[in-house]
Amino acid sequence: MENKTKYIQELSEYIYENVSKISYGITNINSIYRFYTSFAMSKAEYSTLTVKEAIEIQKKEIDKINDHYFNDIKDEINQLSIYEKNYQKQLQALHDKLEYYNIANTIKYISESNIAEIIKKNGLDDGVLLDLHYRLTIGLDELFYWKLNGYDPYFSWKFRTKNNIKVWTKLVLDHNLIKEHLDNIKWLSKNISSLSDIFYLHARLYYCHAFSNGNKRICRVLEEIYIVNLWIEPSLSASHWYYLQQDRYISQIYLKTIRKPLFHTFEDLGYSSLILSALYILHNELSSIKKKILKDYDITILKGFHEWERFKTKDLEITYTKKLKIWERAFFKILDKEKELLWNIITENKVWRNVYYSLDIQDEKYKEIKSKIQELLGIYSEYNYNYNEIGFLKNYKF
């Protein structure tokens, strides 16, 4: 696709205008975007935080950085006993909550502030980088440096001064070269006009490894800043899929960065991750519409149908609960009993000696989103041979 940036802009607007699904009780598409992005960034650091815990934090009045949540975590730490058997486990859980809170605050800040305009005008200077690093790491060193086993300090508001960091067994850029590298990145940051430029900046900054810890977060936050600045409505984020494809992300972003002719491999990962983000959102929306439509039927067999697949009855095994499975005989029994009702929504297709059955929902909004998903699947498969590794895509047939 020649103009990837324009396509993603249009896709982002389409999602903003057409997705109404309530996700985890969050009712606004901007808030859903912030949640997925924040949660992905925290999980990329191997956080133990659950979706439920993240939602509880997300629903708090996260408006600006303040001491309120920090003090709550501090009080909880003080109530723990170091002699408890699971002391470290409880400490880790509190660390992950504060880490997520900082990330969520930062994502909200970049989507509501004029930081993108400042960077566009002045470039990515040291002050902006240090400020973002501080926002992402507030209170973590203070509360956990000397208490949490295996804790890797951030040294907020300071660039790296040592060379003892490795990525995939390879030492990162010498700390004495960080300033020179950041000067080059500052020039790049003032000339961003496409997705390719954003991904290249992301990769270069990660290679630089300007901080002792938190470099992936800085890179992803900056990517979000530029993406939000490229189109009006924030709805897509690659961060969630970078997290789910962690090994691929790290290998491609690090090994392919310095030699620009090889950079396209990471660019493809970034672009396809945005497509994957759109697929996931639309998949959830499609499932939501399907659930509402099928609710009126209340027939067991329909609950196991995927509208994008067909099957032969001899291979039929629709799992609708962990204990109940529908087999061929039961399938035809239900068809016969509910014939008039079911044939409005189940399609029979004969190919040679085989008979296939599939779900056929005629709702206009449903068909439109289904068509958009098929379009995106075609694009995504061009960049990814391993789509079956992504859980929700396993039901789709390429």
Buried (B, 14 or more C-beta within 10 A) or exposed (E): EEEBBBBBBEBBBBBBEBBEBEBBEBEEBBBBBBBBBBBBBBBBBEBEBEEEBBBEBBEEEBEEBEEEBBEBBBEBBEEBEEEEEEBBEBBBBBBBBBBBBBBBBBBBBBBEEEBBEBBBEEBBBEEBBBBBBBBBBBBBBEBBEEBBEEBBBBBBEEBBEEEEBEBEEEEBBEBEEBEEBBEEBBEBBEEBEBBBBBBBBBBBBBBBBBBBBBBBBBBBBBBBBBBBBBBEBBBBBBBBBBBBBEEBBBBBBBBBBEEEEEBBBBBBBBBBBBBBBBBBBBBBBBBBBBEEBBEEBEBBBBBBBBBBEBBEBEEBEBEBEEEEEBEEEBBEEBBEEBEEEBEEBBEEEEEEEEBBBBBBBEEEEBBEBBEBBEEBBEBBBEBBEEBEEBEEBEEBEE
